[in-house]
Amino acid sequence: MVDSNSPDDWTERYRPTATRELEGNDTQRKRIRNWLTSWEQGVPNKRGMLLSGPPGVGKTSLATAIANDMGWDVIELNASDQRNAAAIRRASKGSANHFTFSIDGTFNSDANQRTLILLDEVDHLSGTFRKASEERIEATLSARLHSGGVKKTLSGDSGGKAELLKLLENTKQPVLLTCNDPMRLWGRGGQWRATRDRFSRLAEIIEFKRVTDSALRRIANRVLVAEGVTADAVAIDRLVASNPGDIRAIVRDLQAICTTSPEHIDEQAVVEQIIMGQRDQQIDLFPGLEKLYRTQSSSEAANLSLILDKTPDELVAWVTWNNASVMRQPESWARASKTLSIAAKSLFVRFSNLAYRSTYWGGNLGSLAASVASTENRPDRFALQFPTFLKRGNESWRRSSIVECLAETCGASEMAVREELWPALRAIASDKLEGDPENFDISLALGLSSSDHLALHGLRANLKTSKALAERYDEIQIVNASPGIQSDFTQIEEEINEENQSQGDSAQKSLDFF
C-alpha cells in the first residue's frame, strides 16, 4: 500500500504497471498485445501503432503495462518542446536500432532485446509534412556539440512530422504513438485523407473508447482500498454517473474528496465535489477560482487546485491571465510571475523524463501564484475572465504569419508561441497595463510586420487610425533596417538622383540648341 501522506499525484501513484491492473478497451488491448508479440518473430509489416482517443482513457498506461509484462524497456522520445526533425532523429537514432552506450562510450547492440519507443501526443507536432534539408538537420545536430552560432539550424517543430514518418519506415524496434485528436495530426486541409493513408501504411491505427461505468467503479474501489478509505455505494455510483468515462478524472476526484473526507466518503461529499468541479463549465469554475485568489493558506490553495479540476497547464494559464486584474501592487505581480515561471519549468520536465512529480509541483505552484504569492488584501470585487488565448477561434493573432515569425525569431515551437509567448506579449500590450501602440520597440525587435503589430495591440486593421499607425510603423521599420538593406536603399536613391540629373542636363542642352 502506498503511503497516503505522500504528496504525489494519485493519477501517477495508481498508474497501472501490469495488465492485471488495466480496465476498459479490452479489444484494443488484445490488438496491442498481438502487435507487440509479432515483433518477437521479426519485424512486422507495420512497424508502428497509433493510439487515438480522448485523454484519460489509459492509452499510454495500457501500452506500457503490456510492455512491462513482456519484460521490454520503454523509451520516451518527448525530448523537448521542440520536436523538429533533428530532435526526433537525435532521440531515436540509438533507440530505434536498440543501441546502448557502454562505459567506454562505444555502442553496443542486442538484436534479441526489444524496446518499445513511445512518442506521446504526436497531434501536438505543428507544421506540415515537408521534409527538412539534411544540411539544416546536420547543422542543428552539430550546434549542440560546438560553441558559437550555427547558421541555418532548425527551429520549432520544423520537419518533425516528416522525420516521424521516416522513423516508422526504418525502425528496428516497435514505435508507439498516442494522440487525442487524429485530425490535428492529419491536418484539416483538403489533403488530410492522403496524410492519413500515408500513416496507415506504416502504422496500425487503433481508436480508444471511453471507459464503462463498471470499469470506473472497479478503479474507484481499488484506489479507496489502497488508501484505507471507506465509501457508501450510493456515493460511488453518484461519482461514476457524473464522469464521462475518464479514468484520470475519477482518480483526481477521489483525491480531492479525500482531502476533506480522509476516512469515509458519503454522498454529500461527492455532491460538493461535483458542484465545485464540473468539467468544462466556465460558470462553475469562477467561484472556485475566486476562492483561490482570496485564500492566504498554502494547504487550502493546494486543495483548491484539485477541486477546480483543471490540469496544471490550464491552471497556470488561468492564473497568468487573471493576475494582472486581481493584483494591484507591482511587487505582488512580480512575485507571482516568478512563481509561475518556476511552475512552467516544472511542467516542462515531463517532456524530458518520467518525473511525474513535476506535474504535482507545477500544479501547486500555479495555485500558490494566485494566493500566498501576494500578501495584499484582495478588493471586495474583482473580475475574472476566460483566458482569450485558450479559445479556439479565428482571432487575428492565430494567423500563421505571426506564429511562424515569432517561432523563427525566438527559436521556439509554434505551439509554444501560441500558448506561452503570444499571451504574454498580448498582456504586456493590453490597455490594462498601459500598452502604447505607438511604441514599436517590441514589435520591431521581434521582426513583426505592421499588421502583426496591430494584432498585438488588438487594433482593427480597417480603421483609418490603424492604417496611419501601420504606415508609421513601416517607415520606422525601413529606417531601422539592417545596414546592408540601408546601403541598398542609399545606392538606389543615388542612382535615381544621378539619372534625374543626367536627364536634366540633356533637356537643358536641347533647349540651348534651339
C-alpha positions in Angstrom: 0.0 0.0 0.0 1.3 3.4 -0.9 1.7 5.9 1.9 -1.4 8.1 1.8 0.5 11.0 3.3 2.7 11.2 0.2 2.0 14.4 -1.8 2.3 12.6 -5.1 -0.5 13.0 -7.7 -2.8 10.0 -7.3 -3.1 9.6 -11.1 0.6 8.7 -11.1 0.6 6.8 -7.9 -2.1 4.4 -9.3 -1.0 4.3 -12.9 -1.2 0.6 -14.0 2.2 -1.2 -14.3 0.8 -4.6 -15.3 -2.1 -5.8 -17.5 -3.9 -7.2 -14.5 -4.5 -3.6 -13.3 -5.9 -2.4 -16.6 -9.6 -1.6 -17.1 -11.6 -0.9 -20.3 -10.8 -1.2 -24.0 -10.4 -5.0 -23.9 -10.4 -5.4 -27.7 -7.8 -2.6 -28.2 -5.7 -4.3 -25.5 -5.7 -7.6 -27.4 -4.7 -5.9 -30.6 -1.8 -4.1 -29.0 -0.5 -7.3 -27.4 -0.8 -9.2 -30.7 1.2 -6.5 -32.4 3.9 -6.4 -29.8 4.1 -10.2 -29.8 4.6 -10.2 -33.6 7.9 -8.4 -33.0 9.3 -11.4 -31.2 9.1 -13.3 -34.6 10.8 -10.5 -36.5 9.9 -7.0 -37.9 6.2 -6.9 -38.9 4.9 -5.1 -42.0 3.7 -2.2 -39.9 6.4 -1.1 -37.5 4.3 1.5 -35.7 1.0 1.8 -33.9 -1.0 4.9 -33.4 -3.4 5.0 -30.4 -6.1 7.7 -30.7 -8.8 8.7 -28.3 -9.8 11.2 -25.7 -7.4 11.9 -22.8 -7.7 10.0 -19.6 -8.8 6.6 -21.1 -5.5 4.9 -20.5 -3.8 4.8 -23.9 -0.2 5.2 -22.7 -0.8 3.2 -19.5 -2.1 0.2 -21.4 0.8 0.1 -23.8 3.5 0.5 -21.1 1.8 -2.1 -18.9 1.8 -4.7 -21.6 5.5 -3.9 -22.4 6.4 -4.3 -18.7 4.6 -7.7 -18.7 6.7 -8.8 -21.6 9.9 -7.6 -20.0 10.6 -4.9 -22.5 12.2 -1.5 -22.0 10.2 1.6 -22.7 11.8 4.7 -24.0 10.0 8.0 -24.4 11.0 10.4 -27.2 9.5 13.5 -25.7 12.9 15.1 -25.5 11.8 18.7 -25.6 9.1 21.0 -26.6 10.9 21.5 -29.9 10.3 18.2 -31.7 11.8 19.1 -35.0 13.5 16.7 -37.4 16.8 17.0 -35.6 15.3 16.4 -32.1 13.4 13.3 -33.2 16.5 11.9 -35.1 18.7 12.6 -32.1 16.4 10.9 -29.6 15.5 7.9 -31.8 18.8 7.3 -33.6 20.1 4.9 -30.9 16.7 3.8 -29.6 15.3 2.7 -33.0 18.2 0.4 -33.5 18.5 -0.5 -29.9 22.0 0.8 -29.4 23.2 1.4 -25.8 26.3 3.2 -24.5 28.9 1.1 -22.8 31.2 2.5 -20.1 33.9 3.5 -22.6 31.4 5.4 -24.8 31.2 2.8 -27.6 27.9 1.4 -29.0 26.6 -2.0 -28.1 23.6 -3.7 -29.7 21.4 -6.5 -28.7 19.3 -7.9 -31.5 17.3 -10.1 -29.2 16.2 -7.4 -26.8 13.2 -5.3 -27.7 12.5 -1.8 -26.7 9.1 0.0 -27.0 9.7 3.5 -28.4 6.9 5.8 -27.1 6.1 9.2 -28.5 3.1 10.8 -26.7 0.8 13.4 -28.1 2.0 13.5 -31.6 -1.0 15.6 -32.6 0.8 18.4 -30.9 3.5 18.4 -33.6 3.0 21.5 -35.5 3.8 22.3 -39.1 3.4 20.3 -42.3 4.9 17.0 -43.6 7.5 18.9 -45.7 11.0 17.4 -45.2 13.8 19.5 -43.8 17.0 19.6 -45.7 19.8 17.3 -44.5 22.1 20.3 -44.3 19.8 22.0 -41.7 19.4 18.8 -39.8 23.1 18.2 -39.5 23.7 21.8 -38.6 21.2 21.6 -35.8 22.7 18.4 -34.5 26.2 19.8 -34.6 25.0 23.0 -32.9 24.8 21.1 -29.6 28.4 20.0 -29.9 30.1 23.2 -31.0 30.1 26.6 -29.3 29.0 29.6 -31.2 26.0 30.1 -33.5 25.4 27.7 -36.4 23.5 29.1 -39.3 20.5 27.5 -41.0 19.5 25.5 -37.9 16.0 24.1 -37.4 13.6 25.9 -35.0 10.3 24.9 -33.6 8.9 21.6 -35.0 10.3 22.1 -38.5 10.5 18.8 -40.3 9.3 16.8 -37.3 6.3 15.1 -39.0 8.4 14.1 -42.0 11.1 12.7 -39.7 8.5 10.8 -37.8 7.4 9.0 -41.0 11.0 8.2 -41.7 11.4 6.7 -38.3 8.3 4.5 -38.9 9.8 3.3 -42.2 13.2 2.4 -40.9 12.9 1.5 -37.2 14.1 -1.9 -36.0 12.1 -1.5 -32.7 8.3 -1.0 -32.2 7.2 2.6 -32.2 4.0 3.5 -30.4 2.4 6.9 -30.9 -0.5 8.4 -29.0 -2.8 11.3 -29.9 -6.0 12.8 -28.6 -7.2 14.3 -31.9 -6.0 12.5 -35.1 -7.4 15.2 -37.3 -5.0 17.6 -35.8 -2.2 15.3 -36.9 -3.5 14.7 -40.4 -4.3 18.4 -40.9 -7.7 19.9 -41.6 -6.9 20.9 -45.2 -8.0 19.0 -48.3 -5.1 16.6 -48.1 -5.9 15.1 -44.7 -7.1 11.8 -46.3 -3.8 11.3 -48.2 -1.9 12.1 -45.0 -3.9 9.5 -43.0 -3.3 6.9 -45.7 0.5 7.5 -45.5 0.4 6.9 -41.8 -1.9 3.8 -42.1 0.6 2.2 -44.5 3.3 2.4 -41.8 1.3 2.2 -38.5 -1.7 0.4 -37.3 -4.4 2.9 -36.1 -6.4 1.9 -33.0 -9.2 4.1 -31.6 -9.8 4.0 -27.9 -13.3 4.4 -26.3 -14.5 5.9 -23.1 -14.3 3.6 -20.1 -17.5 1.9 -19.0 -19.2 2.8 -15.7 -18.5 -0.7 -14.3 -14.8 -0.3 -15.0 -14.7 3.2 -13.4 -16.4 1.7 -10.3 -13.7 -1.0 -10.0 -11.0 1.6 -10.3 -12.6 3.8 -7.6 -12.9 0.9 -5.2 -9.3 -0.2 -5.8 -8.0 3.3 -5.1 -10.1 3.6 -1.9 -9.0 0.2 -0.6 -5.3 1.1 -1.2 -5.8 4.4 0.7 -7.8 2.8 3.5 -10.9 4.9 2.9 -14.4 3.6 3.0 -17.3 4.9 0.9 -21.0 4.5 0.6 -22.1 2.6 -2.5 -24.5 5.4 -3.4 -21.6 7.9 -3.2 -19.5 5.9 -5.7 -22.5 5.5 -8.0 -23.1 9.3 -7.9 -19.4 9.9 -8.7 -19.3 7.5 -11.6 -22.6 8.9 -13.0 -21.0 12.3 -13.3 -17.9 11.0 -15.0 -17.7 10.9 -18.9 -15.6 7.7 -18.9 -12.3 9.4 -17.9 -10.1 7.3 -15.7 -7.8 10.2 -14.8 -10.7 12.4 -13.8 -12.2 9.9 -11.4 -8.9 9.4 -9.6 -8.4 13.1 -9.3 -12.0 13.5 -8.0 -11.3 10.8 -5.3 -8.1 12.6 -4.3 -9.9 15.9 -4.0 -12.7 14.4 -2.0 -10.3 12.6 0.4 -8.7 15.9 1.3 -11.9 16.9 3.2 -13.2 13.3 3.9 -10.0 11.3 4.7 -11.7 8.3 6.3 -15.2 7.9 4.8 -16.9 9.3 1.7 -20.6 9.9 1.7 -22.9 11.1 -1.0 -22.8 14.7 0.3 -19.0 14.9 -0.2 -19.4 13.7 -3.8 -22.1 16.2 -4.5 -19.9 19.1 -3.2 -17.1 17.9 -5.4 -19.4 17.8 -8.5 -20.7 21.3 -7.8 -17.2 22.8 -7.3 -15.5 20.9 -10.2 -17.9 20.4 -13.0 -15.8 20.0 -16.1 -15.6 22.4 -18.9 -18.3 24.7 -17.5 -17.0 28.2 -17.0 -19.8 29.3 -14.7 -18.8 26.7 -12.1 -15.1 27.4 -12.3 -15.2 31.1 -11.4 -16.5 30.7 -7.7 -13.7 28.2 -7.1 -11.1 30.4 -8.8 -12.2 33.5 -6.8 -11.9 31.4 -3.6 -8.4 30.5 -4.6 -7.4 34.2 -5.0 -8.8 35.1 -1.6 -7.1 32.3 0.4 -3.9 33.0 2.3 -3.3 29.3 3.2 -0.9 27.3 1.0 -2.6 24.0 2.0 -6.0 25.3 1.1 -4.7 26.6 -2.2 -3.3 23.1 -2.9 -6.6 21.5 -2.2 -8.5 24.1 -4.3 -6.2 23.3 -7.2 -7.6 19.7 -7.1 -11.2 20.8 -6.6 -11.0 23.2 -9.6 -10.4 20.1 -11.8 -8.1 22.0 -14.2 -4.9 20.4 -15.5 -1.7 22.1 -14.1 -1.2 23.7 -17.6 -4.7 25.1 -17.6 -4.4 26.4 -14.1 -1.2 28.2 -14.8 -2.8 29.7 -17.9 -5.9 30.9 -15.9 -3.7 32.4 -13.2 -1.3 34.1 -15.6 -4.2 35.7 -17.4 -6.1 37.0 -14.4 -3.3 38.1 -12.1 -3.0 41.5 -13.7 -6.6 42.3 -13.0 -6.6 40.9 -9.4 -3.3 42.1 -8.0 -2.9 45.8 -7.8 0.7 46.1 -6.4 3.6 45.6 -8.8 5.6 43.7 -6.2 2.8 41.2 -5.8 2.5 40.7 -9.5 6.3 40.3 -9.9 6.5 37.7 -7.2 3.5 35.8 -8.6 5.1 35.9 -12.1 8.3 34.4 -10.8 6.3 31.6 -9.2 4.5 31.0 -12.5 7.8 30.9 -14.3 9.1 28.1 -11.9 5.8 26.3 -12.4 6.1 26.4 -16.2 9.6 24.9 -15.9 8.4 22.2 -13.6 5.7 21.2 -16.0 8.2 21.1 -18.9 10.2 18.3 -17.2 7.5 15.8 -18.1 8.6 16.1 -21.7 12.2 15.1 -21.0 11.8 12.3 -18.5 9.4 10.4 -16.3 9.5 12.7 -13.4 5.7 12.7 -12.9 6.1 14.7 -9.7 6.8 17.7 -11.9 3.1 17.8 -12.7 2.3 17.9 -9.0 4.7 20.7 -8.3 3.7 22.6 -11.4 0.0 22.5 -10.4 0.6 23.5 -6.8 2.9 26.4 -7.8 0.2 27.6 -10.1 -2.2 27.8 -7.2 0.3 29.5 -4.9 0.9 32.1 -7.6 -2.7 33.1 -7.2 -2.8 33.0 -3.4 0.1 33.3 -1.0 2.5 34.8 -3.6 0.7 38.1 -2.8 0.2 39.4 0.7 -2.0 42.3 -0.3 -5.7 42.4 0.6 -8.0 41.5 -2.3 -10.5 44.1 -3.4 -14.1 43.4 -2.4 -14.9 42.7 -6.1 -12.8 41.8 -9.0 -13.5 40.5 -12.5 -12.1 37.1 -13.6 -12.0 36.4 -17.3 -11.7 33.3 -19.5 -8.1 33.4 -21.0 -8.6 34.6 -24.5 -5.7 32.6 -25.8 -7.3 29.3 -24.8 -10.3 29.9 -27.1 -10.1 28.2 -30.4 -11.4 30.8 -32.9 -10.3 32.8 -35.9 -8.5 35.5 -33.9 -6.0 37.6 -35.9 -3.2 36.5 -33.6 -3.6 32.9 -34.7 -2.6 33.8 -38.2 0.3 31.5 -39.3 2.4 34.5 -40.3 2.6 35.8 -36.8 3.2 32.4 -35.2 5.8 31.5 -37.8 7.6 34.8 -37.4 7.8 34.5 -33.6 8.8 30.8 -33.8 11.7 31.6 -36.2 12.9 34.7 -34.3 12.8 33.1 -30.8 13.7 29.5 -31.8 10.5 28.1 -30.2 7.9 25.7 -31.5 4.7 27.1 -33.0 2.7 25.6 -30.2 4.9 27.2 -27.6 4.4 30.6 -29.3 0.6 30.2 -29.4 0.2 29.0 -25.8 3.0 30.8 -24.0 4.8 33.6 -25.8 2.0 35.4 -27.6 -0.3 35.6 -24.5 2.5 37.2 -22.5 3.2 39.7 -25.3 -0.5 40.4 -25.7 -0.9 41.0 -21.9 2.0 43.5 -22.0 0.5 45.4 -24.9 -3.0 45.5 -23.3 -4.7 48.7 -22.3 -4.9 47.5 -18.7 -1.1 47.6 -18.5 -0.9 50.9 -20.3 0.3 49.3 -23.5 1.1 52.0 -26.1 0.5 51.0 -29.7 2.8 54.0 -30.7 5.7 52.2 -29.0 7.1 49.9 -31.7 10.2 48.6 -29.8 8.9 45.1 -29.0 7.4 44.5 -32.4 10.5 45.8 -34.2 12.8 43.6 -32.1 10.7 40.5 -32.9 10.5 41.3 -36.6 6.8 41.7 -36.7 5.0 43.2 -39.7 2.8 46.3 -39.3 -0.3 44.1 -39.5 1.1 41.9 -36.8 1.8 44.9 -34.6 -1.9 45.9 -35.0 -2.9 42.4 -33.9 -0.6 42.6 -30.9 -2.5 45.6 -29.6 -5.9 44.3 -30.7 -6.5 47.1 -33.2 -8.8 46.7 -36.2 -6.8 46.9 -39.5 -9.6 48.6 -41.4 -9.8 51.7 -39.3 -8.2 55.0 -40.5 -6.2 55.4 -37.3 -4.9 51.8 -37.6 -3.9 52.4 -41.3 -2.0 55.5 -40.3 -0.3 53.7 -37.5 0.7 50.9 -39.8 2.2 53.4 -42.3 4.3 55.0 -39.5 5.5 51.5 -38.4 6.5 50.6 -41.9 8.5 53.8 -42.2 10.4 53.2 -39.0 10.9 49.6 -39.9 12.7 50.7 -43.1 14.8 53.3 -41.3 15.8 50.6 -38.7 16.6 48.0 -41.4 19.9 46.3 -41.3 23.0 48.2 -42.6 23.0 46.0 -45.8 19.4 46.9 -46.6 20.1 50.6 -45.8 23.0 50.7 -48.1 20.9 49.1 -50.8 18.3 51.9 -50.4 21.0 54.5 -50.4 22.5 53.1 -53.6 19.2 53.1 -55.3 18.5 56.6 -54.2 21.8 57.8 -55.5 21.3 56.1 -58.9 17.9 57.7 -59.2 19.3 61.1 -58.4 22.1 60.6 -60.9 19.6 59.6 -63.6 17.4 62.6 -62.9 20.5 64.9 -63.0 21.6 63.3 -66.3 18.1 63.8 -67.8 18.1 67.4 -66.6 21.4 68.2 -68.3 20.2 66.6 -71.6 17.0 68.6 -71.5 18.9 71.9 -70.9 21.3 71.2 -73.8 18.3 70.6 -76.1 16.8 73.9 -75.1 20.1 75.7 -75.7 20.4 74.1 -79.2 17.0 75.5 -80.3 
